[in-house]
Amino acid sequence: MVAAMIPRAMILALLLASTAAAHAQNAGRLVAAARAQVGVTTGYDPAYVRMAYPGGDVPQRTGVCADVIVRAFRADGIDLQKLVHEDMSAHFSRYPPLWQLRAPDANIDHRRVPNLETYFRRHGAALAITALASDYHAGDVVSWRLPGGLAHVGIVSDHRAGDGSGRPLVIHNIGAGAQEEDVLFSWTIVGHFRWQWPAPARAVVRR
């Protein structure tokens, strides 16, 4: 009876606010998990390594840029190694044929930026690429192409540059281990992604 007396628009506004708050909380955990790698992952090593599946990883002291993403998501219960492998196993031809592979490889596929980009795009996480700092939210995943075409990826931080621009910092590993730096617009952005966590339970809106 009480719910029926509340205007539908108000209920929808409250639901949207609840969803936004839940997303911000989830994104905050993602950023915290990425930041926790700073000072722990102090090296960079792109060597092929055989690892457990699922939940496999190289030693925490090292890794590549994609490992920052994989480790942050895994800390929130999202195993990109497993998700990418399953999607590649079912839709192998949809993924970039850059490594002359004939079948998925759970040891390395999730550690390759073009594969992460493809997975995120295929699963509705892609957003517009813009030059506006305000469009990039904490927890977003951004990918670039460095000079020479090398792929790179990082997670948008909830900290901002100190120049008053409002530009968010990025947590990434470009060679010296996990770092939190002002590099969002330092290279050509080719991917902007925002993970869609399950929506919180919603109350029934009576008509």
N, C-alpha and C positions, 0 to 999 in steps of 0.2 A: 504494500500500500504506500509506504513512504517513497520507494523508488519510483512509483508511478507519478508522484507529485513533483519530482525533480524534472526540470526541462531536459529533453533528450540532448539538446546541444551541450548542456552543462555536463551531462554524464559522459558524452563523447570527449569533451575537453579534458575531463578528469582522467579518462582512460588513456588519452594521448599523453598527458603529463606523466602518468604512471609508467607508460611504456618508455618515454624519453628518460625518466629517472633510472629505470632499470637498465637501459642501454648505457647510460653514463657510468653506472656502477660497474657493469661488466667491462666496459672499456677501461675504466680505472684499474681494474685488476690486471688487464692485459698490459697496460703501461707499466704497472708496478713490477710485473714479471719480467718485462723487457729490461727495465732499469736495474733489476737485481743482477743482471748479467754483467753490468759494468764493474770492472775491477776483478771479475771472476774469469770471464773469457778475455784473455789478454793477448791471444795470438790469432793467426789466420792460417788455415790450411785446407786447400781445396782437394786434397788427395781422396781418391776413392777408398772407402772403408766398408767392409762387411759388418753389418750390425743386426741386432735382434729386430724382430718384427712381431707385433707392433711395439711401439715405445722405444725403438732403438735410437741411439745417439752416439756421437763421437765424444771424446773427453771434454768436459765442460770448459777446460782452459783454452780450447781452440774451437775452430769451426769456420763457417763462411757466413756471408750476410743472411742467407736464407735460414740458417740455424737460429739466428736471433728471433725470427718470426716463429719458427717451429717450436722452439723452447717456450716462448711466451704463451702461445696458444695451448701448448700441452699442459702448462701450469694451470690453465683454466679448464682442463678436461677435454680439450679439443685436439685430437691427434692427427695432424696434417699428414704424417707419414702414412697412416692407415687410410685416411680419406682420399688422398691423392692416388695411392696405389689402387684402391678399389675403383675409383673413377677411371683411371687409366686402363685397368683391366677390362672394364666394360666398354670403354670408348677410346681405345688406343689411337685410332686414326684422327681424333679431334685434337691431339696434343702435338706440339711442334716436333718435326722430324729432324732435330738438330744434331743428334748424337748417333745416328745410324743404328738405332736399336730396333730389334725385331719384336720385342715384348717388354712389358713393364719391368722395372727393377726397383724393388722396395728399399734397396740400400742407398739409392742416390736420387731417385726421381723427385722426391719432396725437397731436396736440397738445391734444386735448379730453379732459378727465378722464373724463366718462361713457363715452367710447369705450374708454379704457384699462381702466376697471372692467369693462366688458362683455367685452372680450377676455380679461382675466385670469380672469373667472368661467367663460367658455366653455371655457377650456383648463385647468381643474382647479387653478388657483392660489389659489382663495378659501379663507380660513380663518375661524374663528369670531371675532366681534368681542367683546372682553371689556374689563373695566376693570382687568385685572391687567397691570402693567408687564412681568412675567416672560413673558407670552405673546407679546410682540413682540420678535422677534429681529433682529439686525443683517442688513441686506439686504432685510427685508420692505418692501413698499410699502403705505402707508396712505393712504386718501382720506377726506376730511371734507366736510361741508357747513357753510360759514361762515354767520354771521348774514345773512339775506336769501336763503339758498339757493345761494350761489355755491359751485361745486365747487372743491376744492383737493386736492393730492396731494404726498406726500413719501416719502423713503426713510429707514427707521430706521437710526440710526447705531450704531456699536459703543462710543460714548462715553456716559456716564451723567450724569444731573443731579447737581449737587454738594450736594444736600440729604440724601443718604443713602437716598433712596427707591428707588433702583435703576431709576428711570425712564429709558429710553433717550432720547437726543436725536434730533432729526429733521433731515435735510438737505432744504431746500425753498427755494422762491422765492415769497414772498407779496407782493413788490412792490419790495424793496430789493436784488434780486439773490440769488444762492445764499447761504444762511446755514445754520449748524448751531445749532439752538436747542432749548430745552426746551418743546416745544409739543404733544407727543403727545396729551394729553388736554385741550387748550385749546378744541377744537371738537368737534362731533358726528361721531364716526367712523362712516362708512357702508361702508367697504371695508377689508379686511385681506387681503393677498395675499403669497404666497411662491412665487417662481419655482422650477419643478422642472427642474433641470439633468439631463441624461442621467446615469443611474446608472453608476458605474465598472464595468469589466468584472469579472464574478464567476467564481470558480472553480467547477467542477462539484462538487456535493456528492454523494458516493457513498452509496447506501442500503445 
